[in-house]
Amino acid sequence: MVKPVLEMKNVSKNFGGVAALKDVSIDLMANEILAIVGENGAGKSTLMKILSGSYHHATYDGTIIINGSPQKFASPTDAEKAGIEMIYQEISMHLDMSIAENIFLGRIPSTAGLVNWKDIFRRAKTFTDMVGLDVPVKESLRNCSTSQQQMVAIARALSRNPRILVLDEPTSALTEREVDLLFEKLIMLKNSGISCIYITHKMKEVMYLADRITVLRDGQFVSTRLKSETTITKTIEEMVNRKITNMYPKRAVPIGEEVFRVENLTVVHPQAANKLIVEDLNFSVRAGEILGLVGLVGAGRSETVNAIFGAITKKSGRVYLDGKELTIRKPKNAIKSGIALLTEDRKRDGFISCMSVAENCTIASLDQVSRNFLLDESGEKTIALDYIHKINIKVAGEKANIMSLSGGNQQKVVLAKWLLTNPKVLLLDEPTRGIDVGAKAQIYEMMCDLAAQGKAIVFISSELPELIGMCDRFIVLGGGKIRAEFARGEADEETLLHYAVVS
């Protein structure tokens, strides 16, 4: 009988009396990619933090066994010594150091205080070659794209000679081509003897990459199946504990008159003063319409909505709401005019991490919860509780810190913040990134409700299936310009992608 390279047996962990994990057991075989899936709050991250040593062995119940030997990790260093490397969704490296320095950070050898840089660069290139990164190792990490930084993180992990590699949502900021490249390297690593645990909300990735799939729900083990023994639908139903009848609950609503129009929008590239990232863009959105902005990373989608909102400076262009030209120099001008922007990175600029759920809900509409320049705490509580119930935010109470919520519930708090401003135009930039299928379905339903109320919605997503499933019309961007436009039903994934890459 083949023994697992890793076993986690009967693992339980509580936070303040709330059970995050309840008697969870998983195993990982040699030369295997095991996918662990579940809704936000299912316990995936907690389980991996235990495995990576982020939680001291005294803070949980259960056993970790590696190659038949029980382990007790008091720190991430202990886990690394046991051959476990963790690559997180949010890359944590030093941008102003070179690729080589990042790969060997904390482990750069020296003799009498002198570093043999030639040897360091040679060794670093060995690991960048392993992950297919064709960038000089002397290059500053700041000059690398997000996908290149992700490859550096994997190269750094490989430099420590791991036996088990854990990847948490590694493709969240990658293009399809970059995802394909990453998958090639992960399969190569698997075949070379490195076992992988792969955490993602993207079911297509799971069905392509994984050998087995483990489902967690509400902190408990649900199932582990061979990929050949299950389907995407069956896996999702186990994750949410209900039947999935329609992944994209798009509803037909009356499309009204034009509400929002952008004319000749031009934006300078944020890192290159002589380059335009958005050039002479013209489009409009009608009441009740969901307009999809399609494009690859760097096509100018986020820059378009951020320039409209006043979060970044536009070089030129006009914005109209209900036929009236708006003057938007900063976000507060856009908010007062009836425009809201849900940004792609909720942790960076979607909410304030030190504040409560209630405070984050009302931060953009303080005029509704203040009297004579003083905060009405009772009014703030009433409004926050109303939205907690209205959009089903799973939280202990309105005073809970927002960082205690799962990613999907944090995203719903950000959406509640903007709904409280009662916008006429809602700009949604990757609103479902990094959240589970259950939370995605709820956000889709809210989009349909908002469209039915006559809101004009601009929807950006890197997932073509959800754009096709939810949008009434599509504009394809490439190189900061509109390459094509389609009505719902006129284009499939291949057609949209074709126009996105031909720029």
PyMOL commands that set and color helices and strands:
alter all, ss='L'
color gray80, all
select helices_A, chain A and resi 44-51+57-59+76-81+99-103+117-130+141-143+146-158+176-191+203-209+227-229+232-240+301-309+331-337+346-349+357-362+366-369+377-390+402-404+407-419+437-452+464-470+493-501
alter helices_A, ss='H'
color red, helices_A
select strands_A, chain A and resi 6-15+18-28+33-37+61-66+69-71+84-87+164-168+195-199+212-217+220-226+258-269+272-286+290-294+316-321+324-326+339-342+370-371+374-375+425-429+456-460+473-478+481-487
alter strands_A, ss='S'
color yellow, strands_A
deselect
rebuild
show_as cartoon
